[in-house]
Amino acid sequence: MIELENVGYNYGGGELLSDVSVKLAPGSFHFLTGPSGAGKTTLLKLCYGALTPTSGRVRAFNMDVQGLDRDQMAHLRRRVGVVHQDCRFLDHLAVIENIALPLIVAGKDLSQEEANLRELLTWVGLSQRADALPPELSGGERQRAALARSVILSPDVIIADEPTGNVDWEMSQRLLQLLVELNRMGKTILVATHDMALIRAAKKQVQARVLRISAKQLIQAGADL
């Protein structure tokens, strides 16, 4: 589904990632770990085409990402939902309107998507906050809204960058449960996190692989969690 083959990436005149190879198979669940500054966010961006590798090749859905034109890249972005670490929203729009933005960009008729939007808000536990503005949300509510926005177009892959980094343990567990449910629906999940307790909690619910960035390279932990 997404495959990095001997990928390297240079940043600021130095090499950040070197000879990275990994394959995200359909329906798989991966955690990406490593110290701050190791290149976790960079690796995620390489997976969905936000960055171009300095060397090697990135393939997504049997297409060479570097060779995609603008329309093909837009199609790729619709098949990969991304939860960014900073969870940016348009503060003058209500939560439900922020979540609906990908539908507007994709040219969907919002009047036909109303039921799906409401169902999605219920799924992430934000049905009572649909009309709230982003500055009124707690950290956990923002993360759940970001997750809802990332899956509104029913992507095949969900990539989350430190989704539990700014929330308490209880909220971390709620977010993990949502990701597990998506995986059980057949979605491919890639989560960057430094929270090993979260990974240990996940092993009770889902089979996953742990990938670790160390010395510019990607090490597969091997055994399923």
N, CA, C and O of each residue as an XYZ file, in Angstrom:
900
protein
N       0.839     -1.199      0.000
C       0.000      0.000      0.000
C       0.873      1.247      0.000
O       0.748      2.086     -0.892
N       1.763      1.384      0.995
C       2.797      2.423      0.973
C       4.130      1.740      1.228
O       4.271      0.960      2.169
N       5.109      2.042      0.377
C       6.402      1.380      0.491
C       7.528      2.385      0.287
O       7.551      3.126     -0.697
N       8.469      2.396      1.243
C       9.687      3.179      1.123
C      10.830      2.217      0.813
O      11.020      1.217      1.507
N      11.581      2.528     -0.228
C      12.654      1.644     -0.663
C      13.974      2.401     -0.688
O      14.184      3.267     -1.538
N      14.868      2.070      0.252
C      16.204      2.680      0.340
C      16.132      4.216      0.338
O      16.889      4.887     -0.363
N      15.217      4.742      1.129
C      14.970      6.184      1.148
C      15.961      6.901      2.055
O      16.250      6.461      3.168
N      16.470      8.014      1.550
C      17.296      8.906      2.350
C      16.730     10.299      2.278
O      16.059     10.654      1.308
N      16.997     11.104      3.311
C      16.508     12.478      3.304
C      17.528     13.373      3.990
O      17.953     13.114      5.116
N      17.912     14.439      3.282
C      18.861     15.402      3.819
C      18.131     16.657      4.251
O      17.191     17.101      3.590
N      18.567     17.229      5.367
C      17.940     18.440      5.880
C      19.016     19.339      6.476
O      19.826     18.904      7.294
N      19.011     20.605      6.051
C      19.967     21.562      6.597
C      21.406     21.201      6.298
O      22.298     21.503      7.090
N      21.644     20.561      5.170
C      22.996     20.192      4.785
C      23.486     18.887      5.378
O      24.596     18.448      5.078
N      22.666     18.257      6.221
C      23.062     16.979      6.810
C      22.046     15.896      6.519
O      20.916     16.175      6.120
N      22.458     14.667      6.721
C      21.586     13.526      6.449
C      20.756     13.208      7.688
O      21.297     12.935      8.760
N      19.413     13.247      7.524
C      18.513     12.965      8.638
C      18.088     11.500      8.635
O      18.033     10.862      9.686
N      17.789     10.973      7.452
C      17.414      9.567      7.295
C      18.277      8.943      6.215
O      18.637      9.602      5.240
N      18.609      7.666      6.390
C      19.492      6.994      5.439
C      19.044      5.558      5.201
O      18.856      4.791      6.145
N      18.876      5.203      3.933
C      18.622      3.821      3.526
C      17.437      3.201      4.282
O      17.534      2.092      4.809
N      16.324      3.935      4.325
C      15.132      3.476      5.034
C      14.239      2.680      4.092
O      13.878      3.156      3.016
N      13.891      1.483      4.497
C      12.982      0.639      3.714
C      11.909      0.084      4.639
O      12.213     -0.470      5.695
N      10.658      0.236      4.236
C       9.549     -0.299      5.016
C       8.330     -0.412      4.124
O       8.168      0.365      3.183
N       7.477     -1.373      4.414
C       6.245     -1.550      3.651
C       5.068     -1.559      4.622
O       5.057     -2.320      5.589
N       4.084     -0.713      4.358
C       2.856     -0.671      5.142
C       1.797     -1.444      4.361
O       1.213     -0.926      3.409
N       1.560     -2.672      4.769
C       0.625     -3.534      4.055
C      -0.816     -3.151      4.384
O      -1.069     -2.563      5.436
N      -1.760     -3.472      3.509
C      -3.172     -3.181      3.794
C      -3.619     -3.805      5.123
O      -3.375     -4.984      5.379
N      -4.271     -3.003      5.955
C      -4.790     -3.503      7.216
C      -3.775     -3.655      8.327
O      -4.106     -4.187      9.387
N      -2.543     -3.202      8.117
C      -1.511     -3.340      9.149
C      -1.567     -2.170     10.134
O      -2.165     -1.130      9.857
N      -0.935     -2.365     11.276
C      -0.871     -1.336     12.322
C       0.592     -1.201     12.735
O       1.203     -2.162     13.203
N       1.147     -0.011     12.561
C       2.542      0.239     12.901
C       2.662      1.394     13.885
O       1.934      2.382     13.794
N       3.594      1.254     14.827
C       4.019      2.367     15.664
C       5.417      2.776     15.223
O       6.256      1.925     14.925
N       5.662      4.076     15.184
C       6.982      4.609     14.852
C       7.521      5.336     16.076
O       6.895      6.274     16.571
N       8.673      4.909     16.561
C       9.264      5.498     17.754
C      10.661      6.027     17.442
O      11.193      5.845     16.347
N      11.226      6.679     18.433
C      12.566      7.241     18.292
C      12.648      8.540     19.063
O      11.620      9.147     19.361
N      13.863      8.980     19.396
C      14.033     10.197     20.187
C      13.597     11.437     19.409
O      13.489     11.405     18.183
N      13.348     12.523     20.128
C      12.994     13.789     19.493
C      14.102     14.200     18.528
O      15.286     14.113     18.851
N      13.703     14.646     17.350
C      14.679     15.069     16.358
C      15.237     13.951     15.507
O      16.076     14.191     14.639
N      14.779     12.719     15.745
C      15.315     11.583     14.991
C      14.794     11.521     13.568
O      15.414     10.902     12.704
N      13.647     12.164     13.317
C      13.106     12.158     11.967
C      11.762     11.481     11.827
O      11.379     11.098     10.721
N      11.025     11.323     12.936
C       9.725     10.640     12.869
C       8.742     11.405     11.970
O       8.127     10.826     11.075
N       8.606     12.711     12.222
C       7.678     13.507     11.417
C       8.110     13.527      9.955
O       7.269     13.463      9.058
N       9.397     13.616      9.715
C       9.916     13.593      8.343
C       9.543     12.292      7.652
O       9.126     12.303      6.493
N       9.687     11.178      8.345
C       9.345      9.883      7.757
C       7.855      9.814      7.428
O       7.473      9.297      6.378
N       7.021     10.328      8.313
C       5.589     10.347      8.040
C       5.296     11.172      6.793
O       4.515     10.752      5.939
N       5.917     12.342      6.682
C       5.683     13.207      5.526
C       6.146     12.555      4.228
O       5.534     12.760      3.180
N       7.195     11.790      4.287
C       7.645     11.051      3.108
C       6.600     10.020      2.683
O       6.428      9.750      1.495
N       5.900      9.445      3.675
C       4.911      8.407      3.379
C       3.712      8.951      2.609
O       3.122      8.240      1.796
N       3.344     10.221      2.863
C       2.162     10.733      2.174
C       2.485     11.843      1.173
O       1.601     12.587      0.750
N       3.754     11.943      0.803
C       4.119     12.816     -0.297
C       4.306     14.276      0.033
O       4.446     15.092     -0.878
N       4.312     14.637      1.307
C       4.533     16.031      1.686
C       6.001     16.419      1.536
O       6.325     17.599      1.408
N       6.883     15.430      1.553
C       8.305     15.633      1.308
C       8.762     14.663      0.226
O       8.203     13.578      0.068
N       9.780     15.070     -0.509
C      10.367     14.227     -1.548
C      11.706     13.700     -1.052
O      12.530     14.484     -0.582
N      11.946     12.405     -1.141
C      13.207     11.869     -0.639
C      14.409     12.375     -1.436
O      14.315     12.642     -2.634
N      15.528     12.498     -0.747
C      16.771     12.867     -1.411
C      17.276     11.713     -2.261
O      17.868     11.911     -3.322
N      17.031     10.505     -1.772
C      17.422      9.309     -2.513
C      16.395      8.213     -2.244
O      15.613      8.301     -1.298
N      16.406      7.187     -3.079
C      15.467      6.087     -2.912
C      14.119      6.396     -3.544
O      13.975      7.357     -4.300
N      13.131      5.562     -3.221
C      11.831      5.655     -3.881
C      10.704      5.438     -2.884
O      10.802      4.596     -1.991
N       9.632      6.208     -3.048
C       8.412      6.037     -2.264
C       7.286      5.653     -3.222
O       7.042      6.340     -4.214
N       6.611      4.558     -2.919
C       5.478      4.116     -3.719
C       4.228      4.070     -2.836
O       4.281      3.635     -1.686
N       3.123      4.518     -3.387
C       1.845      4.495     -2.670
C       0.769      4.013     -3.631
O       0.584      4.586     -4.705
N       0.069      2.969     -3.246
C      -1.015      2.413     -4.065
C      -0.512      2.108     -5.482
O      -1.167      2.415     -6.477
N       0.683      1.487     -5.533
C       1.306      1.055     -6.789
C       1.699      2.204     -7.702
O       1.834      2.014     -8.911
N       1.885      3.388     -7.143
C       2.327      4.540     -7.928
C       3.601      5.116     -7.314
O       3.741      5.165     -6.092
N       4.531      5.554     -8.170
C       5.736      6.226     -7.717
C       5.354      7.648     -7.320
O       4.971      8.448     -8.174
N       5.456      7.970     -6.032
C       4.979      9.257     -5.532
C       5.709     10.426     -6.191
O       5.098     11.458     -6.465
N       7.003     10.276     -6.446
C       7.772     11.370     -7.035
C       7.294     11.724     -8.440
O       7.528     12.836     -8.913
N       6.623     10.782     -9.110
C       6.200     11.026    -10.480
C       4.760     11.484    -10.625
O       4.271     11.610    -11.748
N       4.073     11.736     -9.530
C       2.660     12.100     -9.598
C       2.478     13.561    -10.012
O       3.222     14.443     -9.582
N       1.467     13.794    -10.862
C       1.132     15.174    -11.183
C       0.205     15.726    -10.095
O      -0.100     15.038     -9.121
N      -0.233     16.966    -10.272
C      -1.008     17.631     -9.226
C      -2.311     16.896     -8.913
O      -2.665     16.724     -7.746
N      -3.019     16.466     -9.949
C      -4.291     15.772     -9.738
C      -4.089     14.418     -9.071
O      -4.861     14.024     -8.197
N      -3.048     13.713     -9.490
C      -2.750     12.406     -8.897
C      -2.356     12.558     -7.432
O      -2.729     11.734     -6.597
N      -1.598     13.615     -7.118
C      -1.214     13.855     -5.729
C      -2.435     14.180     -4.875
O      -2.530     13.741     -3.729
N      -3.369     14.949     -5.434
C      -4.599     15.258     -4.704
C      -5.393     13.987     -4.415
O      -5.973     13.833     -3.340
N      -5.409     13.080     -5.389
C      -6.103     11.801     -5.193
C      -5.414     10.986     -4.105
O      -6.079     10.367     -3.274
N      -4.087     10.984     -4.108
C      -3.334     10.276     -3.064
C      -3.665     10.834     -1.692
O      -3.859     10.073     -0.744
N      -3.732     12.160     -1.573
C      -3.997     12.782     -0.280
C      -5.388     12.415      0.245
O      -5.609     12.372      1.455
N      -6.317     12.152     -0.670
C      -7.654     11.747     -0.222
C      -7.660     10.315      0.305
O      -8.543      9.939      1.076
N      -6.682      9.518     -0.106
C      -6.615      8.122      0.337
C      -5.775      7.953      1.598
O      -5.717      6.862      2.165
N      -5.124      9.031      2.039
C      -4.299      8.999      3.247
C      -4.774     10.110      4.177
O      -4.616     11.292      3.872
N      -5.360      9.724      5.319
C      -5.788     10.696      6.313
C      -4.659     10.968      7.291
O      -4.031     10.038      7.797
N      -4.402     12.242      7.557
C      -3.272     12.619      8.410
C      -3.753     13.400      9.624
O      -4.498     14.371      9.499
N      -3.318     12.965     10.795
C      -3.553     13.708     12.039
C      -2.227     14.365     12.417
O      -1.301     13.699     12.879
N      -2.151     15.677     12.214
C      -0.914     16.390     12.476
C      -0.716     16.625     13.973
O      -1.669     16.642     14.752
N       0.534     16.803     14.342
C       0.859     16.976     15.750
C       0.274     18.265     16.317
O      -0.090     18.322     17.491
N       0.184     19.306     15.475
C      -0.260     20.607     15.996
C      -1.759     20.859     15.831
O      -2.259     21.859     16.346
N      -2.495     19.990     15.133
C      -3.971     20.066     15.062
C      -4.486     21.461     14.734
O      -5.194     22.057     15.545
N      -4.154     21.979     13.592
C      -4.586     23.328     13.234
C      -6.008     23.323     12.672
O      -6.394     22.447     11.899
N      -6.772     24.339     13.092
C      -8.145     24.510     12.625
C      -8.355     25.965     12.221
O      -7.542     26.836     12.529
N      -9.459     26.208     11.528
C      -9.890     27.575     11.247
C     -10.756     28.024     12.423
O     -11.877     27.547     12.600
N     -10.228     28.935     13.213
C     -10.856     29.274     14.487
C     -12.222     29.945     14.346
O     -13.000     29.957     15.300
N     -12.528     30.506     13.166
C     -13.815     31.179     13.000
C     -14.912     30.227     12.538
O     -16.070     30.625     12.411
N     -14.549     28.964     12.287
C     -15.526     27.960     11.868
C     -15.810     26.990     13.013
O     -14.915     26.655     13.788
N     -17.054     26.545     13.112
C     -17.432     25.565     14.131
C     -16.726     24.239     13.881
O     -16.226     23.980     12.786
N     -16.694     23.412     14.910
C     -16.033     22.114     14.811
C     -16.549     21.309     13.615
O     -15.764     20.767     12.838
N     -17.873     21.237     13.478
C     -18.436     20.433     12.396
C     -18.034     20.984     11.025
O     -17.867     20.222     10.073
N     -17.881     22.302     10.926
C     -17.465     22.904      9.661
C     -15.993     22.613      9.376
O     -15.619     22.389      8.225
N     -15.161     22.615     10.409
C     -13.753     22.264     10.238
C     -13.604     20.815      9.782
O     -12.804     20.511      8.897
N     -14.375     19.935     10.392
C     -14.300     18.519     10.024
C     -14.766     18.303      8.591
O     -14.289     17.399      7.906
N     -15.699     19.134      8.141
C     -16.262     18.995      6.797
C     -15.370     19.576      5.701
O     -15.643     19.354      4.521
N     -14.323     20.306      6.048
C     -13.499     20.971      5.038
C     -12.965     20.030      3.950
O     -12.996     20.402      2.777
N     -12.475     18.824      4.288
C     -12.013     17.937      3.214
C     -13.115     17.583      2.218
O     -12.838     17.371      1.038
N     -14.361     17.517      2.685
C     -15.474     17.240      1.780
C     -15.645     18.374      0.782
O     -15.887     18.137     -0.402
N     -15.519     19.612      1.264
C     -15.649     20.779      0.395
C     -14.537     20.791     -0.647
O     -14.788     21.023     -1.830
N     -13.303     20.539     -0.200
C     -12.157     20.513     -1.116
C     -12.339     19.437     -2.184
O     -11.945     19.621     -3.336
N     -12.943     18.303     -1.788
C     -13.155     17.195     -2.716
C     -14.389     17.399     -3.599
O     -14.699     16.558     -4.442
N     -15.092     18.523     -3.403
C     -16.242     18.815     -4.244
C     -17.501     18.053     -3.882
O     -18.379     17.876     -4.726
N     -17.605     17.597     -2.635
C     -18.782     16.837     -2.198
C     -19.947     17.778     -1.866
O     -19.745     18.932     -1.489
N     -21.144     17.266     -2.013
C     -22.359     18.000     -1.657
C     -22.605     17.819     -0.158
O     -22.967     16.730      0.288
N     -22.409     18.880      0.610
C     -22.524     18.770      2.065
C     -23.925     18.385      2.510
O     -24.090     17.740      3.546
N     -24.926     18.767      1.749
C     -26.294     18.424      2.129
C     -26.510     16.911      2.120
O     -27.359     16.394      2.846
N     -25.743     16.214      1.301
C     -25.855     14.756      1.237
C     -24.943     14.072      2.250
O     -25.023     12.860      2.451
N     -24.083     14.850      2.881
C     -23.112     14.282      3.825
C     -23.475     14.575      5.275
O     -22.745     14.174      6.182
N     -24.580     15.262      5.511
C     -24.947     15.683      6.856
C     -25.052     14.517      7.830
O     -24.543     14.582      8.949
N     -25.723     13.443      7.389
C     -25.894     12.284      8.275
C     -24.554     11.651      8.617
O     -24.319     11.263      9.761
N     -23.670     11.546      7.619
C     -22.347     10.967      7.860
C     -21.533     11.830      8.819
O     -20.819     11.318      9.682
N     -21.651     13.141      8.657
C     -20.934     14.054      9.536
C     -21.393     13.893     10.988
O     -20.573     13.815     11.903
N     -22.691     13.844     11.180
C     -23.232     13.704     12.537
C     -22.831     12.358     13.150
O     -22.521     12.275     14.339
N     -22.840     11.321     12.332
C     -22.443      9.996     12.822
C     -20.971      9.987     13.223
O     -20.591      9.385     14.227
N     -20.157     10.660     12.428
C     -18.730     10.732     12.731
C     -18.483     11.509     14.019
O     -17.636     11.118     14.822
N     -19.200     12.587     14.221
C     -19.067     13.359     15.458
C     -19.450     12.523     16.676
O     -18.809     12.608     17.724
N     -20.487     11.727     16.530
C     -20.887     10.839     17.624
C     -19.809      9.811     17.903
O     -19.513      9.507     19.059
N     -19.222      9.276     16.844
C     -18.176      8.244     16.979
C     -16.978      8.757     17.766
O     -16.405      8.022     18.570
N     -16.595     10.010     17.543
C     -15.447     10.556     18.272
C     -15.864     11.259     19.558
O     -15.029     11.858     20.236
N     -17.148     11.190     19.898
C     -17.614     11.759     21.154
C     -17.719     13.267     21.173
O     -17.546     13.888     22.221
N     -18.002     13.872     20.014
C     -18.073     15.325     19.938
C     -19.435     15.828     19.467
O     -19.556     16.974     19.035
N     -20.438     14.996     19.546
C     -21.751     15.408     19.052
C     -22.289     16.633     19.796
O     -23.025     17.439     19.226
N     -21.918     16.767     21.066
C     -22.380     17.914     21.848
C     -21.526     19.164     21.627
O     -21.842     20.243     22.127
N     -20.443     18.999     20.873
C     -19.522     20.116     20.646
C     -19.482     20.528     19.179
O     -18.576     21.245     18.755
N     -20.462     20.075     18.408
C     -20.466     20.311     16.961
C     -20.387     21.780     16.602
O     -19.732     22.144     15.625
N     -21.049     22.634     17.383
C     -21.117     24.053     17.056
C     -20.107     24.896     17.823
O     -20.110     26.123     17.718
N     -19.246     24.240     18.594
C     -18.217     24.981     19.335
C     -17.125     25.450     18.375
O     -16.919     24.853     17.318
N     -16.436     26.515     18.749
C     -15.298     26.986     17.974
C     -14.026     26.313     18.490
O     -13.940     26.001     19.678
N     -13.046     26.086     17.630
C     -11.822     25.385     18.040
C     -11.160     25.921     19.309
O     -10.701     25.114     20.117
N     -11.083     27.263     19.536
C     -10.441     27.735     20.774
C     -11.166     27.294     22.042
O     -10.595     27.343     23.131
N     -12.409     26.867     21.910
C     -13.190     26.438     23.067
C     -12.958     24.964     23.422
O     -13.444     24.487     24.447
N     -12.221     24.254     22.580
C     -12.028     22.817     22.787
C     -10.853     22.539     23.720
O      -9.890     23.304     23.777
N     -10.952     21.434     24.445
C      -9.813     20.947     25.240
C      -8.817     20.272     24.297
O      -9.101     20.072     23.116
N      -7.655     19.928     24.831
C      -6.653     19.249     24.011
C      -7.167     17.940     23.454
O      -6.948     17.627     22.284
N      -7.852     17.171     24.292
C      -8.381     15.887     23.840
C      -9.462     16.045     22.794
O      -9.547     15.255     21.853
N     -10.293     17.070     22.956
C     -11.351     17.325     21.971
C     -10.753     17.737     20.634
O     -11.253     17.348     19.579
N      -9.693     18.517     20.679
C      -9.024     18.927     19.436
C      -8.451     17.712     18.713
O      -8.554     17.606     17.491
N      -7.853     16.805     19.461
C      -7.271     15.616     18.834
C      -8.350     14.743     18.212
O      -8.159     14.197     17.125
N      -9.481     14.609     18.894
C     -10.570     13.797     18.338
C     -11.185     14.464     17.109
O     -11.571     13.790     16.153
N     -11.272     15.796     17.145
C     -11.762     16.516     15.965
C     -10.794     16.338     14.795
O     -11.217     16.175     13.650
N      -9.499     16.368     15.089
C      -8.494     16.176     14.039
C      -8.596     14.771     13.450
O      -8.457     14.591     12.240
N      -8.838     13.779     14.301
C      -8.996     12.411     13.808
C     -10.242     12.297     12.934
O     -10.213     11.657     11.883
N     -11.334     12.920     13.373
C     -12.564     12.894     12.583
C     -12.337     13.525     11.212
O     -12.777     12.993     10.193
N     -11.650     14.657     11.198
C     -11.363     15.334      9.922
C     -10.508     14.464      9.015
O     -10.688     14.471      7.798
N      -9.576     13.712      9.601
C      -8.665     12.895      8.790
C      -9.365     11.697      8.153
O      -8.885     11.174      7.147
N     -10.482     11.257      8.714
C     -11.145     10.052      8.188
C     -12.455     10.364      7.464
O     -13.150      9.446      7.030
N     -12.804     11.657      7.328
C     -14.094     12.026      6.751
C     -14.244     11.533      5.308
O     -15.364     11.277      4.865
N     -13.145     11.398      4.574
C     -13.204     10.917      3.193
C     -12.975      9.411      3.101
O     -12.753      8.877      2.014
N     -13.030      8.732      4.239
C     -12.841      7.278      4.310
C     -11.546      6.831      3.626
O     -11.581      6.047      2.678
N     -10.400      7.333      4.110
C      -9.121      6.970      3.501
C      -8.744      5.527      3.794
O      -9.289      4.896      4.700
N      -7.808      5.022      3.017
C      -7.310      3.664      3.224
C      -6.248      3.612      4.307
O      -6.074      2.587      4.966
N      -5.540      4.712      4.489
C      -4.430      4.787      5.438
C      -4.641      5.978      6.361
O      -5.024      7.055      5.904
N      -4.396      5.794      7.657
C      -4.422      6.909      8.618
C      -3.038      7.021      9.242
O      -2.520      6.063      9.815
N      -2.451      8.205      9.120
C      -1.132      8.497      9.678
C      -1.306      9.535     10.778
O      -1.856     10.609     10.534
N      -0.844      9.227     11.981
C      -1.028     10.130     13.123
C       0.334     10.439     13.750
O       1.096      9.535     14.091
N       0.617     11.722     13.890
C       1.895     12.179     14.426
C       1.711     12.603     15.883
O       1.150     13.661     16.165
N       2.186     11.773     16.793
C       2.081     12.039     18.240
C       0.657     12.444     18.631
O       0.477     13.497     19.243
N      -0.350     11.650     18.302
C      -1.736     12.059     18.573
C      -2.078     12.160     20.053
O      -3.063     12.803     20.416
N      -1.278     11.532     20.912
C      -1.573     11.571     22.348
C      -0.540     12.395     23.124
O      -0.478     12.327     24.351
N       0.261     13.166     22.403
C       1.367     13.883     23.043
C       0.945     14.948     24.032
O       1.688     15.250     24.966
N      -0.257     15.534     23.845
C      -0.668     16.649     24.701
C      -1.944     16.356     25.475
O      -2.663     17.277     25.863
N      -2.226     15.085     25.701
C      -3.449     14.725     26.435
C      -3.093     13.776     27.574
O      -2.012     13.188     27.597
N      -4.031     13.636     28.525
C      -3.775     12.770     29.671
C      -3.960     11.301     29.286
O      -4.363     10.988     28.166
N      -3.662     10.407     30.230
C      -3.667      8.982     29.937
C      -5.057      8.482     29.537
O      -5.189      7.672     28.619
N      -6.076      8.959     30.218
C      -7.430      8.522     29.896
C      -7.796      8.893     28.458
O      -8.377      8.085     27.733
N      -7.459     10.101     28.054
C      -7.757     10.522     26.687
C      -6.881      9.767     25.687
O      -7.319      9.460     24.578
N      -5.651      9.473     26.082
C      -4.792      8.666     25.213
C      -5.442      7.328     24.908
O      -5.387      6.842     23.778
N      -6.060      6.734     25.924
C      -6.712      5.450     25.727
C      -7.932      5.573     24.815
O      -8.206      4.671     24.022
N      -8.656      6.670     24.919
C      -9.821      6.881     24.052
C      -9.377      7.034     22.600
O      -9.990      6.473     21.692
N      -8.311      7.793     22.391
C      -7.803      7.975     21.037
C      -7.265      6.665     20.466
O      -7.482      6.349     19.296
N      -6.561      5.910     21.306
C      -6.058      4.611     20.857
C      -7.203      3.698     20.453
O      -7.110      2.998     19.445
N      -8.278      3.696     21.225
C      -9.418      2.846     20.910
C     -10.019      3.211     19.559
O     -10.420      2.325     18.804
N     -10.086      4.488     19.248
C     -10.604      4.919     17.950
C      -9.710      4.415     16.816
O     -10.206      3.966     15.783
N      -8.393      4.492     17.011
C      -7.462      4.007     16.002
C      -7.568      2.492     15.831
O      -7.500      1.978     14.715
N      -7.733      1.791     16.942
C      -7.904      0.333     16.880
C      -9.180     -0.021     16.115
O      -9.184     -0.950     15.307
N     -10.255      0.715     16.368
C     -11.501      0.455     15.654
C     -11.341      0.678     14.158
O     -11.882     -0.082     13.354
N     -10.602      1.716     13.782
C     -10.340      1.967     12.370
C      -9.549      0.821     11.749
O      -9.825      0.398     10.627
N      -8.565      0.326     12.492
C      -7.772     -0.796     12.002
C      -8.622     -2.046     11.815
O      -8.440     -2.787     10.849
N      -9.545     -2.279     12.735
C     -10.433     -3.438     12.622
C     -11.392     -3.313     11.440
O     -11.944     -4.307     10.969
N     -11.582     -2.082     10.968
C     -12.390     -1.845      9.782
C     -11.577     -2.051      8.499
O     -12.099     -1.907      7.393
N     -10.306     -2.388      8.661
C      -9.456     -2.654      7.509
C      -8.506     -1.533      7.145
O      -7.784     -1.639      6.154
N      -8.489     -0.453      7.928
C      -7.614      0.669      7.630
C      -6.175      0.367      8.057
O      -5.939     -0.296      9.067
N      -5.233      0.863      7.279
C      -3.818      0.783      7.640
C      -3.490      1.968      8.550
O      -3.833      3.110      8.243
N      -2.829      1.688      9.664
C      -2.551      2.725     10.664
C      -1.050      2.840     10.898
O      -0.352      1.840     11.067
N      -0.566      4.089     10.904
C       0.824      4.373     11.271
C       0.809      5.503     12.293
O       0.352      6.607     11.998
N       1.309      5.225     13.496
C       1.283      6.191     14.594
C       2.702      6.461     15.071
O       3.408      5.544     15.492
N       3.113      7.713     15.004
C       4.392      8.104     15.593
C       4.156      8.472     17.045
O       3.273      9.274     17.348
N       4.933      7.895     17.942
C       4.762      8.178     19.364
C       6.050      7.877     20.119
O       6.829      7.006     19.731
N       6.255      8.612     21.197
C       7.356      8.292     22.112
C       6.821      7.603     23.367
O       7.580      7.294     24.286
N       5.511      7.365     23.398
C       4.842      6.831     24.586
C       4.820      5.303     24.556
O       3.940      4.701     23.940
N       5.782      4.689     25.217
C       5.871      3.227     25.205
C       4.717      2.603     25.984
O       4.316      1.476     25.694
N       4.180      3.322     26.967
C       3.026      2.797     27.701
C       1.823      2.656     26.775
O       1.035      1.720     26.908
N       1.688      3.584     25.843
C       0.606      3.504     24.862
C       0.774      2.265     23.985
O      -0.198      1.568     23.693
N       1.985      2.000     23.576
C       2.253      0.820     22.738
C       1.966     -0.457     23.514
O       1.390     -1.402     22.976
N       2.370     -0.482     24.780
C       2.104     -1.674     25.585
C       0.600     -1.883     25.775
O       0.122     -3.017     25.785
N      -0.140     -0.784     25.924
C      -1.593     -0.897     26.051
C      -2.215     -1.417     24.761
O      -3.207     -2.146     24.793
N      -1.631     -1.040     23.628
C      -2.175     -1.444     22.335
C      -2.061     -2.949     22.114
O      -2.892     -3.538     21.421
N      -1.039     -3.576     22.696
C      -0.819     -4.997     22.425
C      -1.967     -5.870     22.924
O      -2.099     -7.020     22.505
N      -2.799     -5.332     23.818
C      -3.940     -6.084     24.319
C      -5.122     -6.031     23.349
O      -6.097     -6.768     23.494
N      -5.013     -5.140     22.353
C      -6.148     -4.928     21.472
C      -5.874     -5.229     20.002
O      -6.798     -5.562     19.260
N      -4.636     -5.120     19.578
C      -4.346     -5.210     18.150
C      -2.932     -5.736     17.927
O      -2.034     -5.489     18.732
N      -2.743     -6.460     16.835
C      -1.396     -6.857     16.432
C      -0.738     -5.663     15.760
O      -1.331     -5.036     14.883
N       0.469     -5.351     16.164
C       1.154     -4.186     15.608
C       2.634     -4.468     15.484
O       3.157     -5.383     16.119
N       3.302     -3.687     14.673
C       4.753     -3.734     14.552
C       5.310     -2.421     15.059
O       4.705     -1.366     14.871
N       6.452     -2.486     15.695
C       7.119     -1.285     16.176
C       8.329     -1.009     15.293
O       9.189     -1.870     15.108
N       8.381      0.194     14.759
C       9.509      0.651     13.963
C      10.229      1.729     14.766
O       9.585      2.613     15.332
N      11.535      1.664     14.819
C      12.294      2.642     15.591
C      13.360      3.287     14.718
O      14.105      2.602     14.016
N      13.424      4.612     14.771
C      14.488      5.328     14.074
C      15.680      5.434     15.008
O      15.574      5.958     16.117
N      16.803      4.935     14.549
C      18.030      4.961     15.345
C      19.212      5.150     14.403
O      19.366      4.412     13.430
N      20.044      6.141     14.700
C      21.228      6.415     13.883
C      20.861      6.573     12.410
O      21.520      6.022     11.528
N      19.795      7.338     12.163
C      19.333      7.710     10.816
C      18.647      6.573     10.065
O      18.182      6.765      8.941
N      18.582      5.403     10.670
C      17.988      4.263      9.977
C      16.775      3.731     10.731
O      16.568      4.043     11.904
N      15.981      2.925     10.038
C      14.766      2.372     10.600
C      14.991      0.919     10.995
O      15.388      0.088     10.177
N      14.731      0.636     12.257
C      14.912     -0.720     12.786
C      13.548     -1.306     13.075
O      12.758     -0.703     13.802
N      13.259     -2.461     12.525
C      12.000     -3.135     12.823
C      12.187     -3.994     14.064
O      13.101     -4.816     14.140
N      11.298     -3.785     15.040
C      11.430     -4.505     16.305
C      11.234     -6.006     16.123
O      11.692     -6.806     16.940
N      10.549     -6.379     15.045
C      10.443     -7.801     14.745
C       9.170     -8.442     15.236
O       8.225     -8.596     14.463
N       9.115     -8.818     16.489
C       7.975     -9.559     17.005
C       6.714     -8.700     17.056
O       6.773     -7.502     17.333
N       5.590     -9.325     16.789
C       4.323     -8.619     16.945
C       4.105     -8.285     18.403
O       4.476     -9.053     19.291
N       3.500     -7.135     18.645
C       3.172     -6.781     20.039
C       1.998     -7.606     20.527
O       1.572     -7.456     21.672
